[in-house]
């Protein structure tokens, strides 16, 4: 890997996760190649994903200034893996959710992203476990909950905003 990083002229690497996910030895090995290492590590995987979305927006010249955001289940990596290529081409960040309750850090990110816009569009990745059928935001159903208008597999966050974490299984 060291040969690839130096041959490719990599100047900066972003590690996502604490030392339990990527050991300090990995970071040290990269730094010994005179490559800058930034580590994103929140208290939860939701915070880490949100930190990276903010970081990417701040360090990008063109991306992450649109009105589209990806949302995937935190505990099922396949949803995030399948979302990444599409969101990358669309210059859209990816944040994580829990099917039972939208995490506060994700709510805060969505509200910040919505600032100054009439709405943002969420691309929800995952099956009914990501957004359960009984939810007003289930695929194929239309509804409104806490300012979230749901249509098919996209969610438009309207002017009402998200004020509290949204429970996916409520009335």
C-alpha positions in Angstrom: 0.0 0.0 0.0 2.9 2.4 0.8 4.1 2.1 -2.8 0.7 2.9 -4.2 0.2 5.9 -2.0 3.6 7.4 -2.9 3.4 6.5 -6.6 -0.1 8.0 -6.8 1.2 11.2 -5.2 -1.4 11.1 -2.4 -1.0 14.1 -0.1 -3.9 13.6 2.3 -5.7 10.5 3.7 -8.9 10.7 5.7 -9.4 7.8 8.2 -13.0 7.3 9.2 -13.4 5.8 12.7 -11.4 5.6 15.9 -8.6 3.3 16.7 -11.0 0.4 17.2 -11.9 0.7 13.5 -8.4 1.7 12.1 -5.5 1.2 14.4 -3.0 3.9 15.3 -0.4 1.9 13.5 -2.2 2.4 10.2 -2.2 6.2 10.8 1.5 6.2 11.8 2.4 4.1 8.7 0.7 6.6 6.5 2.2 9.6 8.3 5.7 8.2 7.8 5.2 8.6 4.1 4.9 12.4 4.6 1.2 12.2 3.9 -1.2 14.3 6.0 -3.8 12.2 7.9 -7.1 13.5 9.1 -9.1 11.2 11.3 -12.9 11.5 11.7 -14.0 9.8 14.9 -17.3 10.6 16.6 -18.7 9.0 19.7 -21.1 7.0 17.4 -21.0 5.9 13.8 -23.8 8.5 13.1 -21.5 11.3 14.4 -18.5 10.0 12.4 -20.6 10.0 9.2 -21.9 13.5 9.9 -18.4 14.7 10.7 -17.2 13.3 7.4 -20.1 14.9 5.4 -19.2 18.3 7.0 -15.5 17.8 6.4 -16.1 16.8 2.7 -18.2 19.9 2.1 -15.6 22.2 3.6 -12.7 20.6 1.6 -14.5 20.3 -1.7 -14.4 22.9 -4.4 -17.5 21.8 -6.3 -19.3 19.1 -4.4 -21.8 19.0 -1.6 -23.5 22.3 -2.4 -26.6 20.8 -3.9 -29.9 19.9 -2.3 -29.4 16.1 -2.4 -28.3 14.0 0.6 -28.1 10.2 0.9 -29.4 8.4 4.0 -28.5 4.8 4.8 -28.8 2.4 7.7 -25.8 2.5 10.0 -25.8 -1.2 10.9 -26.1 -2.5 7.4 -22.9 -1.6 5.5 -24.2 -2.8 2.1 -26.6 0.1 2.0 -23.8 2.6 2.4 -21.6 0.7 0.0 -24.2 0.7 -2.7 -25.1 4.4 -2.2 -21.5 5.7 -2.4 -20.9 5.5 -6.2 -24.2 7.2 -7.0 -23.8 9.9 -4.4 -20.2 10.5 -5.4 -21.2 11.2 -9.0 -24.0 13.5 -7.8 -21.7 15.3 -5.3 -24.0 14.4 -2.5 -23.0 13.5 1.1 -24.1 10.4 2.9 -25.4 10.4 6.5 -26.6 7.4 8.6 -29.8 6.5 10.3 -31.3 4.0 12.7 -34.6 2.6 11.5 -36.1 3.1 15.0 -35.1 6.7 15.4 -33.4 9.3 13.4 -30.2 10.2 15.4 -29.9 13.8 16.7 -26.6 14.3 14.9 -28.3 13.4 11.6 -31.3 15.7 12.3 -28.9 18.5 13.0 -27.0 17.9 9.8 -30.2 17.8 7.8 -31.5 21.0 9.3 -28.1 22.7 8.7 -28.2 21.5 5.1 -31.7 22.8 4.7 -30.8 26.3 5.8 -31.5 28.8 3.1 -33.3 26.3 0.9 -37.0 25.5 0.4 -36.2 21.8 0.6 -33.6 19.1 0.3 -34.0 15.7 -1.2 -33.0 12.6 0.7 -32.1 9.4 -1.3 -32.9 6.6 1.2 -30.9 3.5 0.7 -32.1 0.2 2.1 -35.3 -1.9 2.3 -38.1 -1.6 4.7 -35.7 -2.1 7.6 -34.3 1.4 6.8 -37.7 3.0 6.8 -40.3 0.5 8.1 -43.6 0.1 6.2 -45.6 1.2 9.2 -43.8 4.6 9.1 -45.4 7.5 7.4 -42.1 7.7 5.4 -42.3 4.1 4.1 -41.5 3.5 0.4 -44.5 3.9 -1.9 -46.5 5.9 0.7 -47.0 9.6 0.9 -47.2 11.3 4.2 -46.0 14.1 6.4 -44.2 13.7 9.8 -42.2 16.3 11.7 -41.9 18.4 8.5 -40.7 15.4 6.4 -42.7 14.8 3.3 -42.2 11.3 2.0 -42.7 10.1 -1.6 -41.5 6.8 -2.9 -37.8 6.3 -2.0 -37.0 10.0 -1.7 -37.8 12.3 1.2 -38.1 16.0 0.8 -37.4 17.9 4.0 -39.7 20.9 3.9 -39.7 24.3 5.5 -41.1 22.9 8.7 -37.8 21.2 9.4 -36.9 18.4 11.7 -37.0 19.6 15.3 -36.9 16.3 17.2 -35.5 12.9 16.4 -38.2 11.1 14.3 -39.4 7.8 15.5 -40.0 5.5 12.5 -42.6 3.4 14.1 -45.0 5.9 15.7 -48.7 6.4 15.0 
